Amino acid sequence: MTAPFEPAGPARHSPDGTAATATKPSRAVGVAAPEPPAATAAGDLVGTAPASDDVVGAAPARRRRRVRWIVGGVSVLAVAATAAGLRIADQDTAPPTRTVTTDTAEVTRTDLSETTDVDGKLGYGDARDLPNRKQGVVTEVLGVGATATRGKVLYKVNGEPVVLLYGGLPAYRPLATGTEGADVRQFERNLAALSYSGFTVDNKYTAKTAEAVKEWQEDLGVSESGTVEPGAITYAAGPVRIAEHKTPVGGEAGGPVVSVTDTVRIVTVDLAVDNQRLARKGAQVTVTIPGGSQATGTITSVGTVAEKKDSEDGGGEATIPVTITLKEAKAAGALDQAPVQVHLVSDSRKGVLTVPVSALLALREGGYGVAVVDGGTRQIVAVKIGMFADGQVEVTGEGLVEGVKVEVPAS
């Protein structure tokens, strides 16, 4: 709507009973949460009326009250309001009446959140070497980038396969009839998961276990001994992705043959210890991927031991590792080891009343207000401001409810 710089609604009253003029604001822009400016005397601003004992903004009944653009001045209020990009409610009689184009926006009830952006890296996590206990020449190896699951042949040494199984214990001794221990149970669990049967999954390697092993060995195309040599298998916590060939085909397998990563791409962040409060396991985050696309993720681990990263100047800050699992892996495309921006929620408000930041008025008597528009009436309502986020600001004030219309500059 188009309106003169002239209040249309009734004057509001300050606590001491003096009237504060309802005024028409000039254009404002969105800002970070400003500190409320201190009240100032009328004479502080260029072109204002002389100071009086009344609250600034009050005027005699016979005086025509107007609202003008503040174009100069040295008062604290003028400086603060200019820096904040806010509009100032004012009154003057000398300048001629001007008109500005305004619009309205509704008071809404919504959730607000403040975020802190940190650098992260998109990839499959840190690579780790898989133990190898088979000696000889590497004759075959799974390709880099390939995924291996339980029972998959990772590589061959002297033409004999080394198979991936799941578990936390290493393969450190031969398993044969009569062997007992937790490593037997771990191996038998894997054998059962690969659909071999006829034995009981327990801590005892029995003759029935040996028979099932012979079937497994036959399927692998190796000698059916019924005994499992430690070099024939290697354990990981779950599926793995081949990250690197530590020993190439034709090389001597005296140590690790492959290094692996997890199969799901994750985002890793070296988070400054000062920002540790921002990372909470299970919290939802947003990740901006190269190219501008965004994906949501969940913080799955937060380190507890700080590490100091070396820098070129010999300094470096202490950081903790944070791991984020993406919910939409497709959003990351085929990227690996790519820099990303992680948006961590630093504060949030649920179900609060908000208005556009541009609706705020810096009141001459101090604090902030909004111009409530109802039909042909306009009234300045003082508000208490809270969180700023995404061009909105949390407000509370007398009579403000969801759906009330407030004045904003026209876009």
N, C-alpha and C positions, 0 to 999 in steps of 0.2 A: 504494500500500500504506500501512498505518498502522503507525507504529513509535514507541516511546518515545524520549525524548531520551537515548539510551543506545547507545554503540558496540557493534556486533555482531561486528566483525572484529578481527583481531590488531592490536597496536600496531606502528607503523612506527618506524624508528630513525634518529636524526640521525647525521651523520658522526662525532660524538664518542662514539657508542655509547649515548647516553642515549635513552630511549624517548619518542616523541611519541604522545600518546594519539589513537587513531582516534576521531573524534567525530561526533556527529549535528548537522547544520547547521539553522539556522532559515531561514525563507523569504527568498528574494532576488529582486531585479528586474534586468532588463537595463540595462546602462550602457555609456557610451563607454569605450574602453580605459583602465583606471586604472593608476596607477603602483603597483607592489607596496609595501604598507606595511612599515614597519620593525618588527622584532621588539620586543616590549615585555615588561616584567616582569609577573608574575601579579598583583601588588598594584595595578596600574594600573586595573583594572576593578572596578566595584562588585560586591561579593559574591564575588570570586575568593579562592582560597586564598592565603596569604602566599607571597612569592617565595622560591625556593630556588635552589640551585646547579644544579638539574636544568633541562632544557629545559622551557619552559612547556607544560603539557598532560600531563606525565608524572605518575604517581601511584603510591604504594606498592601492592603486589599485593593487600593486604587492604582497600584503600580501594575503595568502590563508585564507579565512574566514571560520570558523567552528562554530558549535554549540555543546556545551557539557553539561553534567549533572552537576549541582551545588552540590558539595558534602561537602562543608564546607564554612566557612566565618563568619564574625561578623558584617557585615553591616546591617543597618536597613532594606534594601530591602530584603536581604537573609532571615532574621528573619520573616519579614511580609509575604513573599511569601511562606516560609515553613509552617507557621501557617495557611495560606489560602489554602494550597494544590494546588497552581497554578504552572504553568510552567514559566520559566524565559528565555527570549530571551537573549543570551550571545554570545560572540565570543572569541576564543582563538586559538593560533597557536601551543602550545606545545603538548597537548594530541593527541594521534592518533585518526583517524576518527573511529567512532562507527556507528552502524546502530540500529534503533529502528523501531518497527512495528507501523504504523499509519493507520488511516482510515479517511473517510470524513463524514461529516454530513451537511445537508442542513440548510440554514437560513430559518426559518419558521415564518409565521405570525399567531399569536394565542392570546388567552386571558390568562393572568396570574392572580393568586390570592394568597395572603398570608393569612394563617389561624391561629387563636389562639385556642388552645384546652382548654376546661373547663369541669369540672365534672357536670353530670346531673343525674336525676333519672327518669326512665321510669315507668309509672303507669297510674292510672286513675285520678290523681290529689287528692287534699285534700278531705277527707270525711267530710260531714256535716249532722247534724241531721235534719230529717224532722219533722216539728211540728205535734203534736198529741193532739187533744182536746176531744178524746173519753175516757171515764172512764170505767174501768172494767177489766176483765181478758183476756189476749191475747190467742186466741184459734187457730189462724192460722197466718203464716207469710211467705212471699215469701222468697225463699232460697238465701243465700249469693252468689253473682255473677250473679244473674238473672237480666234481664233488664225489667223495667216497662215503658210503654208508656201511653199516655193519655187514661183514662178510665179503666186502669188496677187496679185490687184490690191488694193493697200492703199487707194488713194484715186484720185480723178480731178480733174484741173485742166483747166479749159476743156473738160470732157468727155473728155479723153484720159487713159488709165490710166497709173498709176505702179506697176510690178511689183516684187515682192520677189524677189531672187536671193540666193544664199549666197556669201559670200567675205569676205576681209579687206581688199581694196583698194577704194577708193571709185571711183565712176563719175565721172571728171573730164574726159573728152574724147569726141568722137564716135568710134564704131567703124565703119569703112568698108573697102572693098576696098583692100588695100595697107597697112593699119595693122598694126604689129607691137608686141609687148610682153607683159608678164605679165598685163596687164588683158585682153588678147585671150584668152589661155589661160583665165583665170578665167571670162569670159563664155561661151566655147565649152563649158567643162565643164557649165555650167548648161543651155545649150541642148541638149546631149546627154542630160543627166539628165531633161529634159522630153520626151524621146523624139523629138527632131528629129535627122535623120541626113543623110548624103551629104557630110560634111566631116570633116577630120582635126582632132582637138583638139590644137592646138599654139599657138605664139606668133604665127601668121600668119593675118590675116583675109583669106581668099581669096574668089574669086567663088562657090565652093561654099558657103562660110560665108554669104555674102549671100543665096543661094537659100534656105538653111534659115531665115534670118532673115525672109525674105518670107513663108514659110509660117506662122511664129510670129506675125507682124504681122497676117496675115489672120485667124488664130484669135482675136486680140485685138480685131479690128474696127477697126484703124487703117490708115493709109496704108501700102502695101507698098513702102517705099523701099529696103529692104535695108540701110539704115544705122541704127545704134543711137545715138540721142541720149542724152547723160548724164542728162537730166531724165526719161527714160522708165523708168529703173530705179533701184533703191536696194539696197544690199547689207547683209546682217546675217550673223552667224556661223551662224545656224540658224533654226528656227521662232521666231516672236515672238508675243507677246500684246499687243493694243492696250491701253495703260494710260490714255492721255489724248489728247484731241483738242487739239492745240496751236493749230490754226487750224480753226475750225468751217466747216461748209458755208456758202458765201456770203462767207467771208473771203478776203482777198488772200493768196495763197501766196508771201509774200516770205521765208519761213524754214521751219522744220520744221512739218509738218502733224500728225504723230502722235508720241507718245512710246511706247515699248514696253518690255516686260520679257521675261524668259524664260517659257516655257510651263509649267515644272514648279515647283510651290511648294517653297520652301526655307525653312530657318530660319537667320536671321542673328544672330550674337552679337557684341557689342562686349566682348571678353574683356580683363580687366585684365592688364597686362603681367606682373604678379606671378604670374598663373596660366597663363602661356603654356605651361608644361610639360604642362598638362593636355590641350592640343589637339594632336593628331598626325594628319596627313592619312591617311585610310584607316581611322581608328579608329571603332569602333561606339559609338553613344550612344543613350540613351533620351530621348524628348521627351514631356512631359506637356502635353496640349492642353486648353484651356478646356472644362470639362465633366467632366474627370477621365480621359478616354481617353488611352492611351499609344501611341506609334508609335516604331519603331526607325529610326535614320538613320545615315548615314555622313558623316564630316567630309570634304568635298571640296576645301576650300581653307583655308589659314591665312595671314593677312597677315603680312608681314615688316616693315612700316613702322608704327610706333606713332603714333596720333593722340590729342591731348588734347581730351577733350570738355568744353565749357564747362558750368559749373553756375551756379545762382542766386547762390551766394556768391562767384563769381569764381574758384573753384578748379577742380576736375575732375581725374580720374585719366587716365593714359595707357592707351589700349586698342589692341588689334589686332583686325581683322575676321576672323571665323570663319564659314564657310558650311557648312551641313549639308543634305544631300539626304535626304528621307524615302523609306523603302522602301515604305511603305503610304500612298499619297496619299489613299486613301478615308477613312482614319482622321481626316483633318483636315476632312472635310466640305467646306463652301463657304467656310471662313474665309479672310480675307485681312487682313493687317496686325494679326494677333491676338497678344497676349502669351502666351508659353509658358515652361515651365521645362525647361531642358536639364540632364540628369544626365551629367556627365563623369566617367569612371573615373579616379580619382586613384591607386589602387593595386590590385593584385589578387594572389591566390594560387591556384595551380592544384593540384587534387588533394590538399588538406590534410585532416587529421583535425580534426573540429569537434564541439563539444558546445553545448547551449544555454547562454547566459550565466548563466542561473539555476542551473546546475549547479556553478558555481564556489564554492569555499570560501576565505575568507581565513584562512590558517593562522596560529596564534599565534606560531610560530617564524619567520614571515615567508614571503612568497610565497603561492602559491595551490595548491589541490588539488581533487580531485573524489572523490566517494564511489562506488567501484565496487561494484556489487551483483551477486553470483553465487549464485543460489539463496537459501539462508538466511544467507549471509555478506555482510559489508559491510566494505570496507577503504578508508581514505583514501589516495589516491595523489597525490603532489606532481606538479604539471604546470608546464610552461613555456608561457606564453600568447603568442599572436601577434596576428593581425588580428582585429578585431571587425567584424561586418557582419550586418545583417538578423537580429539576435537570436542569432547564433551567434558562437563564438569559436574561433580556431585553437588547438589544444593538442597538446603532445607530452609523453609521460610513460611511465614503465616499465610495460610490459604493456598499454598502450593500443593497441588495434587496432580496425579497423572492426567494428561489431556488438557490442562490449562495452557493457554496460548501466551507466549512471550515474544516481545519484539526483538528482531535481529536485523542487521543490515541486509539489504537485498543483494543477492549474488549477481 
